[in-house]
Amino acid sequence: MIAYLNGKLAYKDPAYLIMDVGGVGYEVKISLQTFSALPNIGEVCKIVTYQQIREDAHVLYGFSEPTEKTLFLDLISVSGVGSATALIMLSSLSAGEIKQAIVNEDVKLIQTIKGIGGKTAQRVIIDLKDKIKKEGLLSPQPNIFMAANSQVRSEAISALVMLGIPKPTAEKSVDTILKREGDQITVEQLIKFALR
C-alpha cells in the first residue's frame, strides 16, 4: 500500500491532484479540505494517502492531514458510505464539523450533505459516535482560496462533475449560488453550497 507521496505538485484541481514523485505522476483524488491546504503548482509537498484496490480500478485518495485520512477511513467503514460519498462529506463540511455533528447526533447537519439521507446520517452517527468521542474533537480550519469569478465557476463545476454530479445540474447550481453570493466567494465555499 502507498502510505504517502512526497514530491512536486504537478497539477491541482478541487477534486484531484497530480503529484510528480521521481518522474512518475500519481493522480490522487482529494477533498476541498486538502485542496485548500495545497501549495502552489511546482512546489514540493507531502500528501498522506489511502490506496483503494477494486476489481476495476486502483484509486489513490490524498489528505493533507492524517486526521482527515482517519475520518475518511471511518466514514467508508459505515455501510452505505462509499469513497465518493466520504469525499463529498469531507468537501461539504470540515473534518471538525463532521466529528462535532456525529458526537452531537446532529442528523440534520449531516443530511445537508448532498447524497446523504436520513437513514445514512443516522447510521454514520450510530457507527462512529463512540469511536470519535474516544479520539477527541479537532477544531475546524478555514479554507482560503481566492480566484477570478470565471475560474472559480469552472473549477467548481469541474469538481462537482468529478464528484458524480451531472454537468447541467452542477452548472445551474453554481450559477444560482454565484448570483446569490457575489464575486468574493471561494471555490471551496461554492462547492460546499452546491453540495447542500
C-alpha positions in Angstrom: 0.0 0.0 0.0 1.1 3.6 -0.7 1.1 5.4 2.7 2.1 8.9 1.4 3.6 10.7 -1.5 6.3 13.3 -1.2 7.1 15.2 -4.4 6.4 18.1 -6.6 2.8 19.2 -7.1 2.3 19.0 -10.9 -1.4 19.8 -11.1 -4.2 20.6 -8.7 -8.0 20.7 -9.1 -10.6 20.9 -6.4 -11.3 17.2 -6.9 -7.9 15.7 -7.6 -4.2 16.5 -7.9 -1.2 15.0 -9.8 2.0 14.6 -7.8 5.3 14.1 -9.5 7.4 11.7 -7.4 10.7 10.7 -9.0 9.4 11.3 -12.5 6.1 9.3 -12.0 2.9 11.2 -12.0 0.3 10.0 -9.4 -3.3 11.0 -9.8 -4.8 11.4 -6.3 -8.5 12.2 -5.5 -8.8 14.8 -2.8 -11.4 16.7 -0.8 -11.8 20.5 -0.7 -10.1 20.5 2.7 -6.9 19.1 1.2 -7.2 21.3 -1.9 -7.2 24.4 0.2 -4.1 23.2 2.1 -2.1 22.6 -1.1 0.9 24.8 -2.0 1.3 26.3 -5.5 1.9 24.1 -8.5 5.6 23.3 -8.8 6.2 23.3 -5.1 7.2 20.3 -3.0 4.6 18.8 -0.7 3.6 15.7 1.2 0.2 14.0 0.9 -0.9 11.2 3.2 -2.7 8.6 1.0 -5.1 5.7 1.1 -4.9 3.2 -1.8 -8.2 1.5 -2.6 -7.9 -1.6 -4.8 -11.0 -2.7 -6.6 -11.5 -5.2 -9.4 -12.0 -2.4 -11.9 -9.5 0.3 -10.6 -6.7 1.2 -8.2 -7.5 4.6 -6.7 -5.4 6.8 -4.5 -7.1 9.2 -2.1 -5.0 12.0 -0.6 -5.2 14.0 2.5 -3.2 17.0 3.8 -3.6 15.7 7.4 -3.5 12.2 8.9 -6.6 13.1 10.9 -8.6 13.7 7.7 -7.5 10.3 6.4 -8.6 8.7 9.6 -12.0 10.2 9.4 -12.2 9.2 5.7 -11.5 5.6 6.7 -14.0 5.8 9.5 -16.7 7.1 7.1 -16.1 4.4 4.4 -16.4 1.7 7.1 -20.1 2.7 7.5 -22.5 0.6 5.5 -23.8 2.7 2.6 -21.0 5.3 2.6 -18.6 4.7 -0.2 -15.4 6.5 -1.0 -17.1 9.1 -3.3 -19.7 9.9 -0.6 -17.0 10.2 2.0 -15.1 12.7 -0.2 -18.3 14.7 -0.7 -18.8 14.7 3.1 -15.2 16.0 3.6 -15.7 18.6 0.9 -19.0 19.8 2.3 -18.0 20.1 5.9 -14.6 20.3 7.6 -13.4 17.2 9.5 -14.1 19.0 12.8 -17.6 19.9 11.8 -18.3 16.3 10.8 -16.9 14.9 14.0 -18.9 17.5 16.0 -22.1 16.6 14.2 -21.6 12.9 14.9 -20.8 13.4 18.6 -23.8 15.8 19.0 -26.0 13.4 17.0 -26.9 16.2 14.6 -28.7 14.2 11.9 -30.0 17.4 10.2 -26.5 18.8 9.6 -25.2 15.6 8.2 -28.3 15.4 5.9 -27.4 18.8 4.4 -24.7 17.0 2.5 -25.7 16.0 -1.0 -26.5 12.3 -1.3 -26.9 11.7 2.5 -30.4 10.7 3.5 -31.8 10.3 7.0 -31.0 6.6 7.3 -27.4 7.0 6.2 -26.9 10.0 8.5 -28.3 8.0 11.5 -26.1 5.0 10.5 -23.0 7.3 10.4 -23.8 8.6 13.9 -24.6 5.2 15.4 -21.5 3.5 13.9 -18.9 6.3 14.6 -20.1 8.3 17.7 -18.3 6.2 20.3 -15.1 6.0 18.2 -14.9 9.7 17.6 -15.6 10.5 21.3 -12.6 8.4 22.2 -10.4 10.2 19.6 -11.4 13.7 20.7 -12.5 16.6 18.6 -10.4 18.8 16.4 -11.2 22.5 15.7 -12.1 23.2 12.1 -9.6 25.1 9.9 -10.8 27.8 7.5 -10.5 27.2 3.7 -9.0 30.2 1.9 -8.5 30.3 -1.9 -9.5 33.3 -3.9 -9.7 33.4 -7.7 -11.3 35.2 -10.6 -15.1 34.6 -10.9 -14.9 32.7 -14.1 -12.0 30.5 -12.9 -13.9 29.9 -9.6 -17.0 28.8 -11.6 -15.2 26.5 -13.9 -13.2 24.8 -11.1 -16.3 24.4 -9.0 -18.2 22.8 -12.0 -15.2 20.5 -12.8 -15.0 19.4 -9.1 -18.8 18.7 -8.9 -18.7 16.7 -12.1 -15.7 14.7 -10.8 -17.8 14.0 -7.6 -20.5 12.5 -9.8 -23.0 15.3 -10.3 -24.3 15.8 -13.8 -22.8 18.8 -15.6 -26.1 20.6 -16.4 -27.1 20.3 -12.7 -23.7 21.5 -11.5 -23.7 24.5 -13.8 -27.3 25.5 -12.8 -26.4 25.2 -9.1 -23.1 27.0 -9.4 -24.7 29.9 -11.3 -27.5 30.3 -8.8 -25.0 30.4 -5.9 -22.8 32.9 -7.7 -25.7 35.3 -8.3 -26.7 35.0 -4.6 -23.2 35.2 -3.0 -21.4 37.5 -5.4 -17.8 37.6 -6.7 -15.9 37.2 -3.5 -16.9 33.5 -3.0 -14.1 30.9 -2.9 -14.1 27.7 -4.9 -14.4 25.7 -1.7 -17.4 27.7 -0.5 -19.1 27.5 -3.9 -18.7 23.7 -4.0 -19.9 23.4 -0.4 -23.1 25.4 -1.1 -23.7 23.3 -4.3 -23.4 20.0 -2.3 -26.0 21.1 0.2 
